Amino acid sequence: MPMKIAVLERGSLGNHVDLSALTALGEVTCYNTTAAEEVPARAKDADVLVINKLPMNAKTLAGADRLRLITITATGVDNFDLGYCREKGICVSNIVGYSTASVAQQTFALALTLLNQMEPLTQFVRTGAYVGDTKGAYYQIPITEIAGKVWGIVGLGRIGARVARIAEAFGAVPVYCSLSGRDRNSEWQRLSFSDLLAQSDIVSVHSPLNAKSAGLFNRDAFARMKNSAIFLNLGRGKIVCEKDLADAIREGQIAGAGLDVLDGEPMRPDSPLAPLLKDPRLVITPHVGWASLEARQRAVDEIVENIRSFQAGHPRNDCR
């Protein structure tokens, strides 16, 4: 009997991604699942689940008696009850390295949008204000260079290291802190979290969500940063206290923020950041940093390898 593989969030992979290698491994059924309540019925007869953001726990996996492998199209597994999966003998596999280039590129897209004042300058042209302008009013919108700035990186894994190298190419001076204490790199100076905040002109977060990072960027952290500094979060939304960030932007404690992740995704109507959505000092993208076309295809290829290895009796990237 062929292995039954249920892809629960097909839409998160996009229509341009080739799934033919996946279909060669078993009987594949694709769903566009958007609510946790839909999971039990769709997981009930599956041997393998391919998921992205859906919660995986006793409630969503109730009745999934055949299930032996869940492979996530991401690195972080904070949406899993790993203890429950261990108890039920369900292997949990993630993927790593597939999105390094994509997230690093998104980091600089956000940084340049803020530093180059892309939104107000583009709006200046779109409104027609540039037509016939001879006074150079646009020069009153200041552009800031990356060159010469201290770029502080929180979390020096694959993505953090890629960001550091690109920052160097721009002429910045990368520094980093390691929340776990495990990251060590002789290329760049390692600082304490407090010193990194105080010295950096740009702070970018590339840390996973865990007990040490949850709520790390709060009112106290933003107060320690330079008033001229910008903050970028490409890690997880819950690393940031969004009310404190909104206050820091509104009160001028920091110069601006670029976010690709939020505390609640999709963004909630009552988000503390909602009142600032038209403020050019805040730039938010809908968690797409990982999702370049190339990265999504690499994600599928990695998922295929996870399933193939599991079938061969050698689980790969086991997160339990």
C-alpha positions in Angstrom: 0.0 0.0 0.0 1.5 3.4 -1.0 2.3 5.9 1.8 -0.4 8.5 2.1 1.1 12.0 2.2 -1.2 15.0 3.1 0.1 18.4 2.2 -2.1 20.6 4.5 -1.0 24.1 3.5 -0.4 23.8 -0.3 -1.0 27.6 -0.7 2.1 28.4 1.4 4.3 26.8 -1.2 2.9 28.7 -4.1 1.7 27.5 -7.5 5.1 27.8 -9.2 6.7 25.1 -7.0 7.2 21.6 -8.6 5.8 18.8 -6.4 6.5 16.0 -8.8 9.4 14.6 -6.7 6.9 14.4 -3.7 4.3 12.6 -5.7 6.8 9.9 -6.6 7.0 8.9 -2.9 3.4 8.1 -2.3 -0.2 9.0 -2.7 -0.3 12.8 -2.3 -3.4 14.8 -1.3 -3.1 18.6 -1.2 -5.3 20.9 0.9 -5.4 24.6 1.5 -6.0 24.3 5.2 -6.3 27.6 7.0 -7.9 26.6 10.4 -6.7 24.2 13.1 -10.2 22.8 13.2 -9.8 21.4 9.7 -6.7 19.4 10.6 -8.1 16.2 12.3 -10.3 15.2 9.4 -7.5 15.8 6.9 -4.8 14.1 9.0 -6.9 11.1 9.9 -5.7 8.7 7.2 -2.3 10.1 6.6 1.0 8.4 7.1 2.9 11.7 6.6 1.8 15.3 7.0 3.5 18.2 5.3 2.7 21.4 7.2 3.9 25.0 7.7 2.2 27.1 10.4 -0.7 24.9 11.7 -0.5 23.8 15.3 0.4 20.2 15.8 -0.8 18.9 19.2 -3.2 16.4 20.8 -6.3 18.3 19.6 -5.3 18.7 16.0 -3.8 15.2 15.7 -6.7 13.4 17.4 -7.5 10.3 15.5 -4.4 10.4 13.3 -3.6 6.8 14.3 -1.6 6.0 11.1 0.6 9.1 11.3 4.3 8.4 11.6 6.0 11.6 10.2 5.3 15.3 10.2 7.7 17.3 8.1 7.5 21.1 8.3 8.4 23.4 5.5 10.3 25.6 7.9 13.1 25.5 10.5 11.3 26.5 13.7 9.0 24.0 15.4 7.4 26.3 18.0 3.9 25.3 16.7 4.5 21.7 17.7 3.8 19.9 21.0 7.0 17.8 20.7 6.2 15.9 23.9 2.9 14.7 22.5 4.7 13.7 19.2 7.3 11.7 21.2 4.5 10.0 23.2 2.7 8.9 20.0 5.9 7.9 18.2 5.5 10.6 15.5 8.8 11.7 14.0 9.0 15.5 13.5 11.4 16.7 10.8 12.3 20.3 9.9 14.4 21.8 7.2 17.4 24.0 7.5 19.5 26.2 5.2 16.9 26.4 2.5 16.0 30.1 3.1 19.3 31.6 4.1 19.8 33.7 1.0 16.1 34.7 0.9 15.8 35.9 4.5 19.1 37.7 4.2 17.9 39.5 1.1 14.6 40.4 2.9 16.7 41.8 5.8 18.4 44.3 3.5 15.1 45.0 1.6 13.6 46.2 4.9 16.8 48.0 6.0 17.1 49.9 2.7 13.4 50.7 2.6 13.9 52.6 5.9 17.4 54.0 5.4 16.7 55.1 1.8 13.3 56.5 2.7 11.8 54.5 -0.1 8.2 55.0 0.9 8.1 58.8 1.4 10.3 59.4 -1.7 8.2 57.1 -3.9 5.0 58.7 -2.6 6.6 62.1 -3.4 6.8 61.1 -7.0 3.5 59.3 -7.2 1.5 62.3 -5.9 3.0 64.4 -8.7 5.0 66.6 -6.4 8.2 65.9 -8.3 6.7 67.2 -11.6 8.3 70.5 -12.3 9.9 70.7 -8.8 12.8 73.1 -8.9 13.2 73.6 -5.2 14.4 70.2 -4.3 11.9 69.6 -1.5 12.8 65.9 -1.6 16.2 66.7 -0.1 14.5 67.4 3.1 13.8 63.6 3.4 17.2 62.3 4.6 18.8 59.2 3.2 21.3 57.3 5.5 24.1 55.1 4.4 24.9 51.6 5.8 28.6 52.2 5.3 30.4 53.0 8.5 27.5 51.9 10.7 27.6 49.3 13.4 25.3 46.4 12.5 24.3 44.4 15.5 23.1 40.8 14.9 21.1 38.9 17.5 21.5 35.2 16.6 24.5 34.3 14.5 23.3 31.2 12.8 23.4 30.6 9.0 21.2 33.6 8.3 22.9 35.9 10.8 26.3 35.1 9.4 25.1 35.7 5.8 23.7 39.1 6.9 27.0 39.9 8.6 28.9 39.3 5.4 26.6 41.3 3.3 26.7 44.1 5.8 30.5 44.1 5.5 30.2 44.4 1.8 28.1 47.6 2.3 30.9 48.9 4.6 29.2 48.3 7.9 30.9 46.8 11.0 29.1 43.7 12.1 28.9 42.7 15.8 26.8 40.0 17.4 25.4 38.5 20.5 24.6 34.9 21.2 21.5 34.3 23.4 22.3 30.6 23.7 26.1 31.1 24.2 26.8 28.6 21.5 27.4 30.9 18.6 31.1 31.8 18.3 32.7 33.4 15.3 36.2 34.9 15.2 35.4 37.1 12.2 33.2 39.5 14.2 33.2 40.9 17.7 30.9 39.3 20.2 29.1 41.6 22.6 26.7 41.2 25.5 23.1 42.0 24.6 23.2 45.2 26.5 26.4 46.4 24.8 25.1 45.4 21.3 22.0 47.5 21.8 24.0 50.5 23.0 26.6 50.4 20.2 24.5 49.4 17.1 23.1 51.7 14.5 21.2 48.8 13.0 19.9 45.8 15.0 18.6 42.7 13.2 17.1 39.7 14.9 17.7 36.2 13.4 17.1 34.1 16.6 14.7 31.3 17.0 11.9 31.7 19.5 12.7 30.1 22.9 12.7 30.8 26.6 15.6 33.2 26.2 14.3 35.2 23.2 10.6 35.4 24.0 9.7 39.1 24.8 13.4 40.0 24.7 12.8 43.3 22.8 10.7 45.2 25.3 10.5 48.8 26.5 13.8 48.4 28.4 15.6 47.0 25.3 14.4 49.8 23.0 15.3 52.4 25.6 18.9 51.1 25.5 19.2 51.6 21.7 20.3 54.8 20.0 17.6 57.2 19.0 19.0 57.1 15.4 19.0 53.2 15.3 16.7 51.1 13.2 15.4 47.7 14.4 14.7 44.7 12.1 13.0 41.4 13.1 13.4 38.5 10.8 13.2 35.9 13.6 9.9 35.3 15.3 7.2 37.8 16.2 6.9 36.9 19.8 10.5 38.0 20.4 9.1 41.5 20.3 6.7 43.2 22.7 4.7 44.9 20.0 3.1 47.6 22.2 6.6 48.5 23.5 7.9 48.7 19.9 4.9 50.9 18.8 5.7 53.2 21.8 9.4 53.3 20.9 8.6 54.4 17.3 5.9 56.9 18.3 8.1 58.5 21.0 11.3 58.6 18.9 13.2 56.1 21.1 14.4 54.5 17.8 14.4 55.8 14.2 12.3 53.0 12.7 11.6 49.3 12.4 11.2 46.7 9.7 9.4 43.5 10.5 8.8 40.4 8.5 7.2 38.6 11.5 4.5 39.5 13.9 3.1 38.3 17.2 -0.1 37.2 15.5 -0.1 36.1 11.9 -2.0 37.2 9.9 -1.9 40.6 11.5 -4.8 41.1 14.0 -7.1 44.2 13.7 -6.2 45.1 17.4 -2.4 44.8 16.9 -0.6 47.6 18.8 1.2 48.3 15.5 -2.0 48.9 13.5 -2.2 52.6 14.2 1.3 53.1 12.8 0.7 51.3 9.4 0.8 54.6 7.5 3.9 55.8 9.4 7.0 55.5 7.1 9.1 54.7 10.2 7.4 51.3 10.3 7.7 48.8 7.4 5.9 45.4 7.7 5.9 42.5 5.2 3.7 39.4 5.7 6.3 36.8 6.7 7.6 36.4 3.2 11.3 36.6 3.9 11.7 32.8 3.6 9.6 32.6 0.5 11.5 33.4 -2.6 10.7 31.1 -5.5 14.1 29.5 -5.2 13.8 29.0 -1.4 10.3 27.4 -1.7 11.6 24.9 -4.3 14.6 24.1 -2.0 12.0 23.6 0.8 10.1 21.0 -1.2 13.4 19.3 -2.2 14.3 19.1 1.5 10.9 17.8 2.4 11.3 15.1 -0.2 14.7 14.1 1.3 13.1 14.0 4.8 10.4 11.6 3.7 12.8 9.5 1.6 15.1 9.1 4.6 12.2 8.2 6.8 11.1 5.5 4.4 14.6 4.1 4.4 14.6 3.9 8.2 17.0 6.7 8.8 15.0 9.8 10.0 16.5 13.0 8.9 16.4 16.4 10.8 14.5 14.8 13.7 13.5 17.6 16.1 12.1 15.4 18.9 
